[in-house]
């Protein structure tokens, strides 16, 4: 946790990403900004996926991206606002972001 995500490939929107972004009122600029967020979880199965948390203009956002070897791109799978129904309390978000700031140092 706390490791910065650095895309190693060009960003490409996944098949469902544009509809999810529109339904959730999340702009392409916000998506690009969130890619400098924290890696919360790195899941490795048939490809490497990252779950990123960041704050854009005071709005916490989570992006799920995956490296796709076939298309040689980093693919945006989903982006959404964290909510309490999924365990994302304001306190939990603040704790993760505060921990990241402490790990970065002065």
DAHU-V604202 format. One record per helix or strand of 2 or more residues. SS is the DSSP state (helix for helix, strand for strand). FROM is the first residue (numbers start at 1). TO is the last residue. If there is no record, write none. Layout:
SS FROM TO
SS FROM TO
This chain:
strand 10 13
helix 17 23
helix 28 34
strand 38 44
strand 48 56
strand 59 68
strand 73 80
helix 84 86
helix 90 104
